[in-house]
């Protein structure tokens, strides 16, 4: 079953930014683990990475398309200005 989210430009940028940060935290956590730093990612991490990949691909495709008014970097700057 497929589900659809309707996101505006800022919401898509916020989702991409959040998932990217969450991915970095999970990778660093695994890398700094005393028990087994080379352990494989758990199911949650894999699923979140799949969502991040889809969101980023959607955002990047819009970012590089000259016919679409979407700028990922400017949107991230607008988010962090608040």
C-alpha positions in Angstrom: 0.0 0.0 0.0 1.3 3.4 -1.0 0.7 6.6 0.9 0.9 10.2 -0.3 2.0 13.3 1.6 1.4 16.8 0.3 4.3 19.0 1.3 5.1 22.6 0.4 8.6 23.6 -0.4 9.6 24.5 3.2 8.0 21.3 4.6 9.9 19.2 2.1 13.1 21.0 2.9 12.5 20.6 6.7 11.8 16.8 6.2 15.0 16.4 4.2 17.1 18.4 6.8 15.6 16.5 9.7 16.1 13.0 8.2 19.6 13.9 7.2 20.5 15.0 10.7 18.8 11.9 12.2 20.8 9.7 9.8 24.0 11.3 10.9 23.2 10.8 14.6 22.4 7.1 14.1 25.6 6.5 12.1 27.7 8.3 14.7 26.0 6.4 17.5 26.9 3.1 15.9 30.4 4.2 15.1 31.0 5.3 18.7 29.5 2.1 20.1 31.8 0.2 22.4 30.1 -3.1 21.8 30.4 -3.4 18.1 31.0 -0.3 15.9 30.7 -2.3 12.7 27.3 -3.7 13.5 24.7 -3.5 10.8 22.0 -0.8 10.9 18.7 -1.8 12.6 15.4 -1.9 10.8 14.4 1.6 11.9 17.6 3.1 10.5 17.2 1.3 7.2 13.6 2.4 6.8 14.4 6.0 7.7 17.3 6.0 5.2 14.8 4.8 2.5 12.4 7.7 3.4 15.3 10.1 3.4 16.5 8.9 0.0 13.0 9.4 -1.5 12.6 12.8 0.0 16.1 14.0 -1.0 15.7 12.7 -4.6 12.4 14.5 -4.9 13.9 17.7 -3.5 17.1 17.4 -5.6 15.1 16.8 -8.8 13.1 20.0 -8.1 16.3 21.9 -7.2 18.1 21.1 -10.5 15.0 21.6 -12.7 15.2 25.1 -14.1 11.5 25.1 -14.8 10.7 24.7 -11.1 11.1 27.5 -8.5 12.7 25.4 -5.7 16.1 26.1 -4.2 17.1 23.6 -1.5 19.9 25.6 -0.1 17.9 28.9 0.1 15.1 27.0 1.8 17.5 25.6 4.4 18.8 29.1 5.0 15.3 30.4 5.5 14.6 27.6 8.0 17.7 28.4 10.0 17.1 32.1 10.1 14.1 31.7 12.4 
